[in-house]
Amino acid sequence: SLLRYSISDHCPIHHEPTGCGIRAMIDLCESDGGELQFFGKEKADSSVGTGIIFPASFMFPYEVLPVTEGYRYYVTTTFK
């Protein structure tokens, strides 16, 4: 899936449903804000082309912080 976040868009802290397996996300552009954050405190690198793979389970809650300027694009998929 291709996700686009505009100014003030965000995704509150959550986790993927049980049985999803692994989540992968690749950052496609630079903007202010919109970082991927785990456990309400650990921010992932948000450089263009950076990919992150993490278990899609209740043990890895994450959120996308609000975009403050520009647009943030991610490509994301889930593997079972």
C-alpha positions in Angstrom: 0.0 0.0 0.0 1.1 3.6 -0.6 0.3 5.9 2.3 0.2 9.7 2.1 0.2 11.9 5.2 -0.6 15.6 4.8 -0.1 18.4 7.3 -1.5 17.4 10.7 -2.2 13.8 9.5 -1.0 11.1 12.0 -1.8 7.6 13.1 -2.3 7.1 16.8 -0.4 4.4 18.7 -1.7 1.0 17.9 -0.6 -2.5 16.9 -1.5 -4.8 14.1 -4.1 -7.6 14.5 -2.8 -11.0 15.8 -1.7 -13.2 12.9 -0.4 -10.5 10.6 3.2 -11.7 11.0 5.7 -9.0 9.9 5.2 -5.3 8.9 7.5 -3.5 6.5 7.6 0.2 5.7 9.8 2.3 3.4 10.0 6.0 3.6 9.7 7.7 0.2 10.2 11.4 0.9 11.4 14.0 3.4 9.0 16.2 5.3 8.8 17.8 8.7 7.2 15.4 11.2 5.5 12.2 10.3 8.1 10.0 11.9 7.4 6.4 12.9 7.6 6.0 16.6 7.6 2.8 18.7 6.4 2.4 22.3 5.6 6.2 22.5 9.3 7.2 22.7 11.6 5.4 20.2 11.7 7.2 16.8 12.8 5.2 13.7 15.2 6.8 11.1 13.0 8.7 8.6 15.6 9.3 5.8 14.4 8.8 2.2 14.7 5.1 1.2 15.0 3.9 4.8 13.1 0.7 5.4 12.0 -0.8 8.7 10.7 -4.3 9.4 9.1 -5.2 12.7 6.8 -7.9 14.2 3.2 -7.0 13.7 2.0 -7.8 17.2 0.8 -6.3 20.4 4.4 -6.4 21.6 5.3 -3.6 19.1 2.9 -0.7 19.4 3.7 2.1 17.0 2.4 5.4 15.7 3.0 7.9 13.0 3.6 11.4 14.5 1.8 14.4 13.0 3.3 15.9 9.8 4.1 19.6 10.4 5.2 20.6 6.8 4.9 19.0 3.4 3.8 15.4 2.7 5.1 12.1 4.0 4.8 9.0 1.7 5.3 5.5 2.9 5.1 2.1 1.1 3.9 -0.5 3.5 3.1 -4.2 3.5 2.4 -7.0 5.9 3.8 -10.6 5.6 2.1 -13.6 7.2 
